[in-house]
């Protein structure tokens, strides 16, 4: 199945952690913030290369869910009630570099 097929499949749209439904249901009652963890794509793919029928199938699944997440994030940049930013992107590489004594150049 292609990444577009996965992103548009009933299983993906009706996933138990449907972010649209979560936000709609809990948003009026709680202050919701999302933390989006970004991991290098090839590292993510290599960590489970035997899943989903091999690297190509797993790549399509990962990309399909990335499309779903991107669609949600693009449509929900700010909280509709408070106007505050709804999500923050955190790069996993920056966390691991800090925690494991990375001594390379830092981006400015």
DSSP file (Angstrom, degrees, kcal/mol; ACC not computed):
  #  RESIDUE AA STRUCTURE BP1 BP2  ACC     N-H-->O    O-->H-N    N-H-->O    O-->H-N    TCO  KAPPA ALPHA  PHI   PSI    X-CA   Y-CA   Z-CA
    1    1 A X              0   0    0      0, 0.0    59,-0.1     0, 0.0     2,-0.0   0.000 360.0 360.0 360.0 142.3    0.0    0.0    0.0
    2    2 A X     >  -     0   0    0      1,-0.1     4,-2.3    61,-0.0     5,-0.2  -0.302 360.0-108.1 -78.6 166.5    1.3    3.5   -0.8
    3    3 A X  H  > S+     0   0    0      1,-0.2     4,-2.6     2,-0.2     5,-0.2   0.880 121.9  51.5 -63.5 -36.5    1.8    6.2    1.8
    4    4 A X  H  > S+     0   0    0      2,-0.2     4,-1.6     1,-0.2    -1,-0.2   0.910 109.3  50.5 -65.2 -41.0   -1.3    8.1    0.4
    5    5 A X  H  4 S+     0   0    0      1,-0.2     4,-0.4     2,-0.2    -2,-0.2   0.894 112.0  47.2 -62.3 -40.3   -3.3    4.9    0.7
    6    6 A X  H >< S+     0   0    0     -4,-2.3     3,-1.1     1,-0.2     6,-0.3   0.932 111.0  50.8 -66.1 -46.0   -2.3    4.4    4.3
    7    7 A X  H 3< S+     0   0    0     -4,-2.6    -1,-0.2     1,-0.3    -2,-0.2   0.778 117.3  40.6 -64.2 -26.5   -3.0    8.1    5.2
    8    8 A X  T 3< S+     0   0    0     -4,-1.6    -1,-0.3    -5,-0.2    -2,-0.2   0.381  91.0 116.9-102.5   3.1   -6.5    7.8    3.7
    9    9 A X  S <> S-     0   0    0     -3,-1.1     4,-2.5    -4,-0.4     5,-0.2  -0.301  74.3-120.5 -72.5 155.6   -7.3    4.3    4.9
   10   10 A X  H  > S+     0   0    0      1,-0.2     4,-2.5     2,-0.2    -1,-0.1   0.875 113.4  57.4 -60.3 -38.3  -10.2    3.7    7.3
   11   11 A X  H  4 S+     0   0    0      1,-0.2    -1,-0.2     2,-0.2    -5,-0.1   0.898 111.2  41.5 -62.3 -40.5   -7.7    2.2    9.8
   12   12 A X  H >4 S+     0   0    0     -6,-0.3     3,-1.2     1,-0.2    -2,-0.2   0.924 116.6  46.8 -73.1 -44.5   -5.7    5.4    9.9
   13   13 A X  H 3< S+     0   0    0     -4,-2.5    -2,-0.2     1,-0.3    -1,-0.2   0.845 119.5  40.7 -67.4 -33.5   -8.6    7.8   10.0
   14   14 A X  T 3< S+     0   0    0     -4,-2.5    -1,-0.3    -5,-0.2    -2,-0.2   0.046  83.8 146.3-102.9  24.8  -10.4    5.8   12.7
   15   15 A X    X   -     0   0    0     -3,-1.2     3,-0.6     1,-0.1    -3,-0.1  -0.281  62.7-114.9 -59.0 145.1   -7.2    5.1   14.7
   16   16 A X  T 3  S+     0   0    0      1,-0.3     2,-0.6     2,-0.0    -1,-0.1   0.767 115.6  54.2 -56.2 -24.8   -7.9    5.0   18.5
   17   17 A X  T 3  S+     0   0    0      4,-0.0     2,-0.8     5,-0.0    -1,-0.3  -0.522  73.6 166.9-108.1  63.9   -5.7    8.1   18.8
   18   18 A X    <>  -     0   0    0     -3,-0.6     4,-2.6    -2,-0.6     5,-0.2  -0.704  23.7-158.0 -79.2 110.9   -7.5   10.3   16.3
   19   19 A X  H  > S+     0   0    0     -2,-0.8     4,-2.4     1,-0.2     5,-0.2   0.835  88.3  54.9 -64.2 -34.1   -6.1   13.8   17.1
   20   20 A X  H  > S+     0   0    0      2,-0.2     4,-2.3     1,-0.2    -1,-0.2   0.949 113.0  41.3 -63.0 -49.0   -9.1   15.6   15.6
   21   21 A X  H  > S+     0   0    0      2,-0.2     4,-2.6     1,-0.2     5,-0.2   0.883 113.5  54.2 -67.6 -38.4  -11.5   13.8   17.8
   22   22 A X  H  X S+     0   0    0     -4,-2.6     4,-2.7     2,-0.2     5,-0.4   0.943 111.9  43.9 -58.5 -49.2   -9.3   14.1   20.8
   23   23 A X  H  X S+     0   0    0     -4,-2.4     4,-2.0     1,-0.2     5,-0.2   0.897 114.9  49.2 -65.0 -41.4   -9.0   17.8   20.4
   24   24 A X  H  < S+     0   0    0     -4,-2.3     4,-0.5    -5,-0.2    -1,-0.2   0.899 116.8  41.7 -64.7 -40.9  -12.7   18.2   19.8
   25   25 A X  H  < S+     0   0    0     -4,-2.6    -2,-0.2    -5,-0.2    -1,-0.2   0.924 129.1  24.3 -74.8 -46.2  -13.7   16.1   22.8
   26   26 A X  H >X S+     0   0    0     -4,-2.7     4,-1.6    -5,-0.2     3,-1.6   0.688 100.1  85.6 -97.2 -20.1  -11.2   17.4   25.4
   27   27 A X  T 3< S+     0   0    0     -4,-2.0     3,-0.2    -5,-0.4     5,-0.2   0.854  89.1  50.2 -52.5 -43.8  -10.4   20.9   24.0
   28   28 A X  T 34 S+     0   0    0     -4,-0.5    -1,-0.3    -5,-0.2    -2,-0.1   0.690 119.5  38.2 -69.2 -15.1  -13.4   22.6   25.7
   29   29 A X  T <4 S+     0   0    0     -3,-1.6     2,-0.3     1,-0.2    -2,-0.2   0.569 118.7  31.7-112.9 -12.6  -12.5   21.1   29.1
   30   30 A X  S  < S-     0   0    0     -4,-1.6     2,-0.8    -3,-0.2    -1,-0.2  -0.983  77.6-108.5-146.9 154.1   -8.7   21.1   29.3
   31   31 A X        -     0   0    0     -2,-0.3     2,-0.4    -3,-0.1    -4,-0.1  -0.772  44.1-162.4 -84.3 112.1   -5.7   23.1   28.1
   32   32 A X        +     0   0    0     -2,-0.8     2,-0.4    -5,-0.2    47,-0.0  -0.824  16.8 172.5-105.7 134.2   -4.2   20.8   25.5
   33   33 A X        -     0   0    0     -2,-0.4     2,-0.4     2,-0.0    54,-0.2  -0.996  17.7-148.4-134.7 139.4   -0.6   21.1   24.1
   34   34 A X  E     -a   87   0A   0     52,-2.6    54,-2.0    -2,-0.4     2,-0.6  -0.894   1.0-156.5-108.8 138.8    1.1   18.7   21.8
   35   35 A X  E     -a   88   0A   0     -2,-0.4     2,-0.7    52,-0.2    54,-0.2  -0.973  12.8-157.1-110.7 118.9    4.8   17.9   21.7
   36   36 A X  E     -a   89   0A   0     52,-3.2    54,-3.2    -2,-0.6     2,-0.5  -0.865   4.8-151.0-101.2 116.6    5.9   16.6   18.3
   37   37 A X  E     -a   90   0A   0     -2,-0.7     2,-0.6    52,-0.2    54,-0.2  -0.764   7.1-157.3 -89.0 126.0    9.0   14.6   18.4
   38   38 A X  E     -a   91   0A   0     52,-3.0    54,-3.1    -2,-0.5    55,-0.5  -0.911  13.0-179.8-105.2 123.7   11.1   14.7   15.2
   39   39 A X        -     0   0    0     -2,-0.6     5,-0.1    52,-0.2    52,-0.0  -0.945  42.3 -91.2-120.0 142.0   13.4   11.8   14.7
   40   40 A X     >  -     0   0    0     -2,-0.4     4,-2.3     1,-0.1     3,-0.2  -0.297  37.7-131.2 -53.9 131.7   15.7   11.4   11.6
   41   41 A X  H  > S+     0   0    0      1,-0.2     4,-2.6     2,-0.2     5,-0.2   0.887 102.8  48.7 -56.5 -48.1   13.7    9.5    9.0
   42   42 A X  H  > S+     0   0    0      1,-0.2     4,-2.6     2,-0.2    -1,-0.2   0.865 111.2  50.8 -65.5 -35.7   16.4    6.9    8.2
   43   43 A X  H  > S+     0   0    0     -3,-0.2     4,-1.4     2,-0.2    -1,-0.2   0.911 111.6  48.5 -64.6 -41.7   17.1    6.2   11.9
   44   44 A X  H  X S+     0   0    0     -4,-2.3     4,-0.5     1,-0.2    -2,-0.2   0.919 114.1  45.7 -64.0 -44.2   13.4    5.7   12.4
   45   45 A X  H >< S+     0   0    0     -4,-2.6     3,-1.1     1,-0.2    -2,-0.2   0.916 111.5  51.5 -65.6 -43.9   13.1    3.4    9.5
   46   46 A X  H >< S+     0   0    0     -4,-2.6     3,-0.9     1,-0.2    -1,-0.2   0.752  96.9  69.0 -66.9 -24.7   16.3    1.4   10.4
   47   47 A X  H 3< S+     0   0    0     -4,-1.4    -1,-0.2     1,-0.3    -2,-0.2   0.752 117.4  20.0 -69.2 -22.1   15.1    0.8   13.9
   48   48 A X  T X< S+     0   0    0     -3,-1.1     3,-1.8    -4,-0.5    -1,-0.3  -0.291  74.0 150.4-139.9  51.9   12.3   -1.6   12.7
   49   49 A X  T <  S+     0   0    0     -3,-0.9     9,-0.2     1,-0.3    10,-0.1   0.695  72.3  55.7 -64.0 -20.0   13.4   -2.6    9.3
   50   50 A X  T >  S+     0   0    0      4,-0.1     3,-0.7    -4,-0.1    -1,-0.3   0.532  86.9 101.2 -90.7  -6.0   11.6   -6.0    9.5
   51   51 A X  G X  S+     0   0    0     -3,-1.8     3,-1.3     1,-0.2     7,-0.5  -0.411  81.4  16.6 -76.5 155.0    8.2   -4.5   10.3
   52   52 A X  G 3  S-     0   0    0      1,-0.3    -1,-0.2     5,-0.1     8,-0.1   0.784 137.0 -52.2  58.5  33.4    5.4   -4.2    7.7
   53   53 A X  G <  S-     0   0    0     -3,-0.7    -1,-0.3     4,-0.1     2,-0.2   0.638 110.6 -46.8  82.9  14.4    7.0   -6.7    5.3
   54   54 A X  S <> S-     0   0    0     -3,-1.3     4,-2.6    -6,-0.2     5,-0.3  -0.609  87.1 -46.1 118.1-178.5   10.4   -5.0    5.2
   55   55 A X  H  > S+     0   0    0      1,-0.2     4,-2.1    -2,-0.2    -1,-0.2   0.839 130.2  50.5 -62.2 -36.2   12.0   -1.6    4.8
   56   56 A X  H  > S+     0   0    0      2,-0.2     4,-2.0    -3,-0.2    -1,-0.2   0.936 113.9  43.5 -69.9 -45.0    9.8   -0.5    1.8
   57   57 A X  H  > S+     0   0    0      2,-0.2     4,-1.9     1,-0.2    -2,-0.2   0.908 115.8  48.3 -64.7 -41.7    6.5   -1.5    3.5
   58   58 A X  H  X S+     0   0    0     -4,-2.6     4,-2.6    -7,-0.5    -1,-0.2   0.878 108.5  55.2 -66.9 -36.6    7.6    0.1    6.8
   59   59 A X  H  X S+     0   0    0     -4,-2.1     4,-2.6    -5,-0.3    -1,-0.2   0.910 107.6  49.2 -60.9 -42.7    8.7    3.2    5.0
   60   60 A X  H  X S+     0   0    0     -4,-2.0     4,-2.3     2,-0.2    -2,-0.2   0.893 111.2  49.4 -64.8 -40.1    5.2    3.6    3.5
   61   61 A X  H  X S+     0   0    0     -4,-1.9     4,-2.2     2,-0.2     5,-0.2   0.939 112.9  46.7 -64.3 -46.7    3.6    3.1    6.9
   62   62 A X  H  X S+     0   0    0     -4,-2.6     4,-2.1     1,-0.2    -2,-0.2   0.938 114.4  46.9 -60.9 -47.4    5.8    5.7    8.5
   63   63 A X  H  X S+     0   0    0     -4,-2.6     4,-2.1     1,-0.2    -1,-0.2   0.867 109.4  55.1 -65.1 -35.8    5.3    8.2    5.6
   64   64 A X  H  X S+     0   0    0     -4,-2.3     4,-1.9     1,-0.2    -1,-0.2   0.928 111.0  43.7 -61.4 -45.4    1.5    7.6    5.7
   65   65 A X  H  X S+     0   0    0     -4,-2.2     4,-2.4     1,-0.2    -2,-0.2   0.819 109.9  56.8 -71.8 -29.1    1.4    8.5    9.4
   66   66 A X  H  X S+     0   0    0     -4,-2.1     4,-2.7    -5,-0.2    -1,-0.2   0.888 106.4  50.9 -64.5 -38.0    3.7   11.5    8.8
   67   67 A X  H  X S+     0   0    0     -4,-2.1     4,-2.4     2,-0.2    -2,-0.2   0.921 109.9  49.4 -64.3 -43.9    1.2   12.7    6.3
   68   68 A X  H  X S+     0   0    0     -4,-1.9     4,-2.0     1,-0.2    -2,-0.2   0.930 113.8  45.6 -60.0 -46.0   -1.7   12.3    8.8
   69   69 A X  H  X S+     0   0    0     -4,-2.4     4,-2.8     2,-0.2     5,-0.2   0.919 111.9  51.0 -64.9 -44.1    0.3   14.2   11.4
   70   70 A X  H  X S+     0   0    0     -4,-2.7     4,-2.6     1,-0.2     5,-0.2   0.910 109.1  51.8 -60.2 -43.1    1.3   17.0    9.0
   71   71 A X  H  X S+     0   0    0     -4,-2.4     4,-1.6     1,-0.2    -1,-0.2   0.923 112.4  45.8 -59.0 -45.9   -2.3   17.5    7.9
   72   72 A X  H  X S+     0   0    0     -4,-2.0     4,-1.2     1,-0.2    -2,-0.2   0.938 113.4  48.5 -63.3 -47.9   -3.4   17.8   11.6
   73   73 A X  H  < S+     0   0    0     -4,-2.8     3,-0.2     1,-0.2    -2,-0.2   0.875 109.5  52.6 -63.9 -38.0   -0.6   20.2   12.5
   74   74 A X  H  < S+     0   0    0     -4,-2.6     3,-0.4     1,-0.2    -1,-0.2   0.866 113.6  43.7 -64.1 -35.6   -1.2   22.4    9.5
   75   75 A X  H  < S+     0   0    0     -4,-1.6    -1,-0.2     1,-0.2    -2,-0.2   0.642 117.9  45.1 -84.5 -14.9   -4.9   22.8   10.4
   76   76 A X     <  +     0   0    0     -4,-1.2    -1,-0.2    -3,-0.2    10,-0.1  -0.524  59.7 139.5-130.9  65.4   -4.3   23.3   14.1
   77   77 A X  S    S+     0   0    0     -3,-0.4     9,-2.2    -2,-0.2    10,-0.6   0.861  75.4  24.2 -75.6 -35.7   -1.5   25.8   14.6
   78   78 A X  B    S-B   85   0B   0      7,-0.3     2,-0.3    -3,-0.2     7,-0.3  -0.916  91.3 -96.8-129.5 156.1   -3.2   27.6   17.5
   79   79 A X     >  -     0   0    0      5,-3.4     4,-2.1    -2,-0.3     5,-0.1  -0.545  29.8-140.5 -68.8 129.8   -5.8   26.7   20.0
   80   80 A X  T  4 S+     0   0    0     -2,-0.3    -1,-0.1     1,-0.2    -4,-0.0   0.758  97.9  41.4 -68.0 -24.2   -9.2   27.9   18.8
   81   81 A X  T  4 S+     0   0    0      3,-0.1    -1,-0.2   -54,-0.1    -2,-0.0   0.900 128.6  23.4 -88.5 -46.9  -10.2   29.0   22.3
   82   82 A X  T  4 S-     0   0    0      2,-0.1    -2,-0.2     3,-0.0     3,-0.1   0.714  89.4-133.0 -95.3 -21.8   -7.1   30.6   23.7
   83   83 A X     <  +     0   0    0     -4,-2.1     2,-0.1     1,-0.3    -3,-0.1   0.484  60.7 136.5  79.7   2.0   -5.3   31.6   20.5
   84   84 A X        -     0   0    0      1,-0.1    -5,-3.4    -6,-0.1    -1,-0.3  -0.436  69.5 -83.7 -80.2 156.2   -2.0   30.1   21.9
   85   85 A X  B     -B   78   0B   0     -7,-0.3    -7,-0.3     1,-0.1    -1,-0.1  -0.380  38.6-156.3 -58.5 132.0    0.3   27.9   19.9
   86   86 A X        +     0   0    0     -9,-2.2   -52,-2.6   -10,-0.1     2,-0.3   0.750  65.0  26.9 -88.2 -26.3   -1.0   24.4   20.1
   87   87 A X  E     -a   34   0A   0    -10,-0.6     2,-0.4   -54,-0.2   -52,-0.2  -0.954  56.0-154.1-142.3 158.1    2.1   22.4   19.4
   88   88 A X  E     -a   35   0A   0    -54,-2.0   -52,-3.2    -2,-0.3     2,-0.5  -0.994  17.4-137.0-130.9 136.5    5.9   22.4   19.7
   89   89 A X  E     -a   36   0A   0     -2,-0.4     2,-0.5   -54,-0.2   -52,-0.2  -0.822  18.8-171.2 -95.3 128.4    8.4   20.5   17.6
   90   90 A X  E     -a   37   0A   0    -54,-3.2   -52,-3.0    -2,-0.5     2,-0.6  -0.984  17.1-140.0-121.8 123.6   11.3   18.9   19.5
   91   91 A X  E >>  -a   38   0A   0     -2,-0.5     4,-1.3   -54,-0.2     3,-0.7  -0.733   4.9-151.8 -84.8 119.4   14.2   17.4   17.5
   92   92 A X  H 3> S+     0   0    0    -54,-3.1     4,-2.7    -2,-0.6     5,-0.3   0.842  93.5  63.0 -60.5 -35.4   15.3   14.2   19.1
   93   93 A X  H 3> S+     0   0    0    -55,-0.5     4,-2.5     1,-0.2    -1,-0.2   0.886 101.5  51.3 -58.1 -38.8   18.8   14.6   17.8
   94   94 A X  H <> S+     0   0    0     -3,-0.7     4,-1.9     2,-0.2    -1,-0.2   0.886 110.8  48.6 -67.0 -37.5   19.2   17.8   19.9
   95   95 A X  H  X S+     0   0    0     -4,-1.3     4,-2.4     2,-0.2    -2,-0.2   0.944 114.5  43.6 -66.7 -47.4   18.0   16.0   23.0
   96   96 A X  H  X S+     0   0    0     -4,-2.7     4,-2.1     1,-0.2     6,-0.2   0.875 112.1  53.6 -68.5 -36.1   20.4   13.0   22.5
   97   97 A X  H  <>S+     0   0    0     -4,-2.5     5,-3.2    -5,-0.3    -1,-0.2   0.919 112.1  45.1 -63.1 -42.1   23.3   15.3   21.6
   98   98 A X  H ><5S+     0   0    0     -4,-1.9     3,-0.8    -5,-0.2    -2,-0.2   0.912 116.7  44.7 -67.4 -42.2   22.8   17.3   24.8
   99   99 A X  H 3<5S+     0   0    0     -4,-2.4    -1,-0.2     1,-0.2    -2,-0.2   0.766 116.0  45.6 -75.9 -25.2   22.4   14.2   27.0
  100  100 A X  T 3<5S-     0   0    0     -4,-2.1    -1,-0.2    -5,-0.2    -2,-0.2   0.109 116.6-101.2-110.5  22.6   25.3   12.2   25.5
  101  101 A X  T < 5 -     0   0    0     -3,-0.8    -3,-0.2     1,-0.2    -4,-0.1   0.832  46.4-171.2  70.8  34.9   27.9   14.9   25.4
  102  102 A X      < -     0   0    0     -5,-3.2    -1,-0.2    -6,-0.2    -5,-0.0  -0.394   7.5-174.8 -59.2 131.7   27.8   15.9   21.7
  103  103 A X        +     0   0    0     -2,-0.1    -1,-0.1     2,-0.0     3,-0.1   0.177  42.3 111.8-117.4  15.5   30.7   18.2   21.1
  104  104 A X  S    S-     0   0    0      1,-0.2     2,-0.2    -7,-0.0    -2,-0.0  -0.033  79.4 -62.7 -78.9-173.7   29.9   19.2   17.4
  105  105 A X        -     0   0    0      1,-0.0     2,-0.3     0, 0.0    -1,-0.2  -0.483  48.9-136.9 -73.4 140.5   28.9   22.5   16.1
  106  106 A X        -     0   0    0     -2,-0.2     2,-0.2    -3,-0.1    -1,-0.0  -0.763  18.5-117.6 -94.9 142.8   25.6   23.9   17.2
  107  107 A X              0   0    0     -2,-0.3    -1,-0.0     1,-0.1     0, 0.0  -0.530 360.0 360.0 -74.6 145.7   23.2   25.5   14.8
  108  108 A X              0   0    0     -2,-0.2    -1,-0.1     0, 0.0    -2,-0.0   0.380 360.0 360.0-117.6 360.0   22.5   29.2   15.5
